[in-house]
Amino acid sequence: MTDSLKNRLALLPIAQNAAQGRWRTEAMRSHASPRLIFINKGQGRITIAGLTSGYGPNNLIFIPAQVMYGYEVGPTTHGHMLQIPAAMASEWPEDQVHLRLRDVSAQKEIAALFDNLERELTSTKAEHNRAAHYHLGLLSVFFQRQLEGRPPDPAEDRRHSAAARLVAAYTDLIERDFRSSMNVGDYARTLGVTPTHLTRSCKATCGRSALAILNDRILYEARVMLRDTRDPVQDIARRLGFASPAYFTRAFQARTGMTPSKFRRLGATAAG
């Protein structure tokens, strides 16, 4: 399924599912419309725009369109990911937001909002889709109220550090140009820094090298294309900026432990 088809209102469960492969959650990706993650149980880590932080129960995490992210899903993690239609993006913040709901009444309210939204999305009653969109509007109001009323979060200071700003700019460039043949050196020159400094900043903010972040984004897209299309492997390699299909196959196999053809044949369920 293409990303454009996913940009409707939809609610997807979050839970560990080894059969689906860790790449479906942990690898860096972005979407053409915003996402809202609601964690109601468990804990783990999420990386947004190259900055890693922890999450726990009763956390709401808003991710704007075209912002790279990936997250860990532990054995006790449960929650939902809300796909917000692009047409309703203006009702949500422009930047990523991580809310940690500590007030019990707020926790009950958000749980009820998601329950109501899910009930309408799965209903067969007349006008259920319109009702779901109204519930999404109420959810955006709740989010804005929590955002305006929250106390200062010391974790926000990390987002404004020099390293975090640089890595966020780097991930923005990757999202724009990852289908080209640009390497880390090219991105570093565009940002006006050395590759060494860029990698040092990436490791400081998310524990990964600049090259690892770039490769992760490219190979996530490769997996999606292998899963969702029947395009020949050589065409996928070309569209992702690889010099040759053989080089693409070696890079893909080094990351996933299998060739692109085998990944496709197994139904794209393998971890990696």
Buried (B, 14 or more C-beta within 10 A) or exposed (E): EEEEEBBEBEBEEBBBEEEBBBBBBBBBBBBEBBBBBBBBBBBBBBBBBBBBBEBEBBBBBBBBBBBBBBBBBEEEBBBBBBBBBBEBBEBBBEEBBBBBBEEEEBBEBBBEBBEBBBBBBEEEEEEEEEBBBEBBEBBBEBBEEBBEEBEEEEEEEBBEBEBBBBBBBBBBBBBEBBEEEBEBEBBBEEBEBEBEBBBBBBBBBBEBBBBBBBBBBBBBBBBBBBBEEEEEBBEBBBEBBBEEBEEBBEBBBEBBEBBBEBBBEEEBEBEB
